[in-house]
Amino acid sequence: MQFQATPEQQLIRQTMREFAEGELKPLAAKMDEEDWWPSEFVPRMAELGLMGMTVATEWGGSGLDAVSYNIAIEEIARVSGSMALSLAAHNGLGISQIYTQGNDAQRERFVRPMAQGKKIGAWCLTEPGAGSDAAGLSTTAVKDGDGWRINGQKQFITNGHCADVFTIMAKTDPKLHSKGITAFVAEKGAKGLRLGKKEDKLGMRGSITSQIYFDDLWVPADATVGKIGEGFTGTMKTLDAGRIAIGSLALGLAQGAFDASLAYAKERKQFGKPIADNQAIQWKLADMATQIEAARLLLAKAATRKDQGLPFTQEASMGKLYASEVGMWATTQAIQIHGGNGYTKDYPVERMFRDVKLCEIGEGSSEVQRMVIAKTIGLR
């Protein structure tokens, strides 16, 4: 395993950090306070290759490897968890299942414009009654003429109100449970596709999360993504890769909180000296730095195995589990280091603390990750 980033990966980190610090950082607090996603920023992100990071250049993307993609997500999250989440949902979910399991006609019609930033993607799996039990969804697709009629409801869909392209999981044969689920693609404005409320969330407030309803949504036969009945298999593959990205998002938030805390500790004086001179603060920062680096290595291992075409389910779950819990712990320490100031919105660690909690829940909660890991080590 390579512990040293390649020159290309180092350039990705440098470019993303400069972009995040120079262009995203001034917007981060406003996005959170106003529950606002700056869609007008998409052309700039497309120019930087952020809208189709892992899509091959022949389909309009940047052709990044998994390690580079996750470096980019980490660097964006270091400044704005909300923007990193929206990008991860667009790239790793909205585009991914169509790109990896769809056909060339679907790649041309949907993936290319999404990779070019001309359209935004959303991935519709979670339902009010189907969260951790993803196969327990109740949305149905019934054959209707030369197409399918979809009915149901989805919840907690990232980018829902921003999206132009929706990948939808629905049961085509309820009797077969997970083997009776098929993926479909539909576009914004289709009759029967209705947006519900935008969720009012604790954190990630600059990333739009939506309810979506399907009321007799009709899609043609060529809207199926992959084979009929194999949508859940595709979903699990998509989630494995997505979990590395959510881990990288948590890692970025933890790194951002550490960076802010280190700078604050050097500037903040109590009892006539910087608080960084106190061993209690030094040890907090030392532990933060150590655990952040451990999370980075776990995620790098998972992404490297993906790039090498090796199984990475266990590594993705381990990386996501550890990084998200380190992120929650590190942002808690960051607030403690900031003291009363850390409890105010004047300092970014308060926002990071709220943002990172989602990473212990979304794309498989910490409990689900432990279930996956238990299975991969032979316990189930």
Residue pairs with C-beta under 8 A, 6 or more apart in sequence:
1 300
1 301
1 304
2 304
3 297
3 300
5 13
5 67
5 71
8 68
9 67
9 68
9 71
12 64
12 68
12 71
12 72
13 71
13 75
15 48
16 71
16 72
16 75
16 76
17 75
17 78
19 48
20 75
20 76
20 78
20 79
20 80
21 79
23 44
24 76
24 79
24 80
24 83
25 79
25 80
27 38
27 41
27 80
28 79
28 80
28 82
28 83
28 206
28 348
28 351
29 345
29 348
29 351
30 36
31 37
31 38
31 80
31 82
31 83
31 205
31 206
32 82
32 203
32 205
32 206
32 351
33 205
33 345
34 206
35 198
35 200
35 205
35 206
36 206
37 82
37 86
37 162
37 206
37 207
37 208
38 206
39 120
39 162
42 51
42 117
42 120
43 117
45 51
45 87
45 117
46 116
46 117
46 118
49 61
49 62
49 64
50 62
50 72
50 76
50 87
50 91
51 87
51 90
51 91
51 114
51 115
51 116
51 117
52 59
52 60
52 61
52 62
52 91
52 95
52 111
52 114
52 115
52 116
52 117
53 61
53 62
53 64
53 68
53 69
53 72
53 91
54 61
54 62
54 63
54 64
54 65
54 66
54 69
54 91
54 92
54 95
54 96
54 99
55 61
55 62
55 63
55 95
55 99
55 111
55 115
56 63
57 63
59 99
59 107
59 108
59 111
59 112
59 115
60 111
60 112
60 113
60 115
60 116
61 111
61 115
62 115
64 72
65 303
65 307
66 241
66 244
66 303
66 304
66 306
66 307
67 300
67 303
67 304
67 307
69 91
69 92
69 245
69 303
70 244
70 245
70 247
70 248
70 299
70 300
70 303
71 248
72 87
73 84
73 87
73 88
73 245
73 248
73 249
73 252
74 84
74 248
74 249
74 251
74 252
74 255
74 296
75 252
76 83
76 84
76 87
76 252
77 83
77 84
77 85
77 248
77 249
77 250
77 251
77 252
77 253
77 256
78 252
78 253
78 255
78 256
78 259
79 256
80 206
81 203
81 204
81 207
81 249
81 252
81 253
81 351
81 352
81 355
81 356
81 358
82 204
82 205
82 206
82 207
82 355
83 206
83 207
84 249
84 252
85 158
85 204
85 207
85 249
85 358
86 158
86 159
86 162
86 206
86 207
86 208
88 242
88 245
88 246
88 249
89 121
89 122
89 123
89 158
89 159
89 207
90 114
90 120
90 121
90 122
90 159
91 245
92 238
92 241
92 242
92 245
93 121
93 122
93 123
93 158
93 167
93 238
93 242
94 114
94 120
94 121
94 122
94 123
94 159
94 163
94 165
94 167
95 111
95 114
95 115
95 121
96 123
96 238
96 241
96 242
97 123
97 167
97 183
97 225
97 226
97 234
97 235
97 238
98 106
98 107
98 110
98 111
98 121
98 165
98 167
98 185
98 225
99 107
99 111
100 234
100 237
100 238
101 183
101 225
101 226
101 234
101 237
102 110
102 111
102 185
102 225
102 226
105 222
106 185
106 222
106 225
110 119
110 121
110 165
110 185
113 119
113 164
114 120
114 121
114 164
114 165
119 164
119 165
120 159
120 162
120 163
120 164
120 165
121 159
121 163
121 164
121 165
121 166
121 167
122 157
122 158
122 159
122 160
122 162
122 163
122 165
122 166
122 167
122 210
122 212
123 157
123 158
123 166
123 167
123 238
124 154
124 157
124 166
124 167
124 168
124 169
124 212
125 134
125 137
125 154
125 169
125 235
126 134
126 154
126 155
126 156
126 157
127 137
127 138
127 139
127 152
127 153
127 154
127 155
128 153
128 155
129 136
129 137
129 138
130 136
130 137
130 138
131 156
132 364
132 365
132 367
132 368
134 169
134 232
134 235
134 239
135 177
135 178
135 181
135 232
137 152
137 169
137 170
137 171
137 181
138 152
138 171
139 150
139 151
139 152
139 153
139 154
139 168
139 169
139 170
139 171
139 214
140 150
140 151
140 152
140 170
140 171
140 172
140 174
141 148
141 149
141 150
141 170
141 171
141 172
141 182
141 184
141 219
142 148
142 149
142 151
142 172
143 149
143 172
144 218
146 220
146 221
147 218
147 219
147 220
147 221
147 223
148 170
148 172
148 184
148 218
148 219
148 221
148 223
148 224
149 216
149 217
149 218
150 168
150 170
150 184
150 186
150 192
150 214
150 216
150 217
150 218
150 219
151 214
151 215
151 216
151 217
152 170
152 213
152 214
153 196
153 211
153 212
153 213
153 214
154 168
154 211
154 212
154 213
154 214
155 211
155 212
156 199
156 209
156 362
157 209
157 210
157 211
157 212
158 207
158 208
158 209
159 207
159 208
159 210
160 195
160 198
160 208
160 209
160 210
160 211
160 212
161 195
161 198
161 208
161 210
162 208
163 188
164 187
164 188
165 185
165 186
165 187
165 188
166 185
166 186
166 187
166 188
166 193
166 212
167 183
167 184
167 185
167 225
168 183
168 184
168 185
168 186
168 214
169 181
169 182
169 183
169 231
169 232
169 235
170 181
170 182
170 184
170 214
170 231
171 180
171 181
171 182
172 180
172 181
172 182
172 228
172 229
173 179
173 180
173 229
174 180
176 229
178 232
179 229
179 232
180 229
181 229
181 231
181 232
181 235
182 224
182 226
182 227
182 228
182 229
182 230
182 231
183 224
183 225
183 226
183 231
183 234
183 235
184 219
184 223
184 224
184 225
185 219
185 223
185 225
186 193
186 217
186 219
186 223
190 217
190 219
191 217
191 218
192 214
192 215
192 216
192 217
192 218
193 212
193 213
193 214
193 217
194 212
194 213
194 214
194 215
195 210
195 211
195 212
195 213
196 210
196 211
196 212
196 213
197 210
197 211
198 208
198 209
198 210
199 209
199 210
199 211
201 209
201 358
202 354
202 357
202 358
203 351
203 353
203 354
203 355
203 356
203 357
203 358
204 354
204 355
204 358
225 231
225 234
226 234
239 363
239 364
240 312
240 313
240 316
241 306
241 316
242 363
243 316
243 317
243 319
243 320
243 363
243 364
243 369
244 299
244 302
244 303
244 306
244 312
244 316
244 319
244 320
246 320
246 324
246 359
246 362
246 363
247 295
247 298
247 299
247 302
247 316
247 319
247 320
247 321
247 322
247 323
247 324
247 359
248 299
248 323
249 359
250 295
250 320
250 323
250 324
250 326
250 327
250 328
250 356
250 359
251 292
251 295
251 296
251 299
251 323
251 326
251 327
253 327
253 331
253 352
253 355
253 356
253 359
254 288
254 291
254 292
254 295
254 323
254 326
254 327
254 330
254 331
254 356
255 292
256 348
256 352
257 288
257 330
257 331
257 333
257 334
257 348
257 349
257 352
257 353
258 285
258 288
258 289
258 292
258 330
258 334
260 334
260 338
260 347
260 348
260 349
260 352
261 284
261 285
261 288
261 333
261 334
261 337
261 338
261 349
262 276
262 285
264 337
264 338
264 341
264 347
265 274
265 275
265 276
265 281
265 285
265 337
266 274
266 276
267 274
268 274
268 275
268 338
268 339
269 275
275 281
275 337
276 282
276 285
281 337
284 333
284 336
284 337
285 337
287 333
288 330
288 333
288 334
291 326
291 329
291 330
292 326
292 330
294 322
294 326
295 319
295 322
295 323
295 326
295 327
298 315
298 318
298 319
298 322
298 323
299 319
299 323
301 315
301 319
302 312
302 315
302 316
302 318
302 319
303 312
305 311
305 312
305 315
306 312
306 316
313 372
313 376
314 372
314 373
314 376
314 377
317 364
317 369
317 372
317 373
317 376
318 369
318 373
320 359
320 363
320 364
320 369
321 366
321 369
321 370
321 373
323 359
324 356
324 359
324 360
324 366
325 360
325 366
327 356
327 359
328 356
328 357
328 359
328 360
331 349
331 352
331 353
331 356
332 353
334 342
334 349
334 352
334 353
335 342
335 343
335 349
335 350
335 353
336 342
338 347
338 349
341 347
342 349
342 350
343 350
344 350
345 351
360 366
364 372
371 380
374 380
